[in-house]
C-alpha cells in the first residue's frame, strides 16, 4: 500500500512537471507564434476551395499545433497535407491530435527555410514580416509554376499579390487580410 502511494506521488509529480514544461513552452511560442482561430480556418477553406483545381499538395509553414492542417485535411481528404514546425512540443501536440482524430497528416520537425518546396502546390503561412523577408526568395526559386501561396495577415515584402481577400474576424472585431500569390 505504501509502495503504491509513493508510485502515485511520483507519477503525479512527473505529470505536473511535464505539463509545466509544456505550458512554459506554449507561452514562449505564443510570444512569437501566430495561431489561426476557427474563423480564420473557415476563411482559408473558402480560399482553398476557390483555388484548389487539380492541386494535390498542401503545406502549412510553421504549423504550430496543426489546427490548420487538420481543418484542411477534414475538408479536402484528397490533399496530401504536410505541416512544418520547428517546435518539438507543438509537433507532439499536433501528432497526438491527428492520431486521436484518425487523420493522415504528415508533421515534420524542420526549419522550413531548409525544406524543399519544389513539389508544393498550395502553401499556407501565418508568419511575421522578418521571416517573410528571408522566405520570399526561396519561394520564388523553388515553387513550381501554378503553385498558390496564401499568406495570412502579412504580405511578402517585394512581390505583389494577385488578390487580397479581407474577412471580418468577429471574435476580435477586426479585419483579417489573406494575400494570395500565384507562381
Order of alpha helices (4+ residues) and beta strands (2+ residues): alpha-alpha-beta-alpha-beta-alpha-beta-beta-alpha-beta-beta-beta
